């Protein structure tokens, strides 16, 4: 399997939109717990919740494009880049403290992605 520019771009968009959607879910959950005396319906209409749903939907559409051209056994492990983006988002957007073992895990994930892509690009 050789990645074309279009498939690589679709994979990248899938990762970015999916990770963005998950980060927006976290933001929505923080906002959800801080809103008092509000209906569930009103909470579900928050920009963070609607945005996360839209981002996850776009991520799914791009993922479907990837799956039309890439074997699942190669494509799915490449989604592990989401872990990297989520860890960075947790650190810089939500000011979470990330222990060394998680940074090492992300480093190992990046090595794994490099190994997977070595024969695919």
Residue pairs with C-beta under 8 A, 6 or more apart in sequence:
1 70
1 71
1 74
1 120
2 120
2 121
3 11
3 70
3 117
3 120
3 121
4 69
7 65
7 66
7 69
7 70
8 121
10 62
10 63
10 65
10 66
11 62
11 66
11 70
11 75
11 78
13 58
13 59
13 62
14 59
14 60
14 62
14 63
14 65
14 66
14 79
15 59
15 78
15 79
15 81
15 82
15 85
16 59
16 85
17 55
17 56
17 58
17 59
17 62
18 55
18 56
18 59
18 60
18 63
18 79
18 82
19 82
19 85
19 86
19 89
20 55
20 59
21 51
21 52
21 53
21 54
21 55
21 56
21 59
22 52
22 56
22 82
22 86
23 86
23 89
23 93
24 48
24 49
24 51
24 52
24 55
25 48
25 49
25 52
26 89
26 90
26 94
27 48
27 52
27 93
28 46
28 48
28 49
28 52
31 43
31 46
31 48
32 43
32 46
32 49
35 42
35 43
35 46
43 49
63 79
66 75
67 75
74 116
74 120
77 112
77 113
77 116
78 113
78 116
78 117
80 109
80 112
80 113
81 109
81 113
83 105
83 106
83 109
84 106
84 109
84 110
87 98
87 102
87 103
87 106
90 96
90 98
91 98
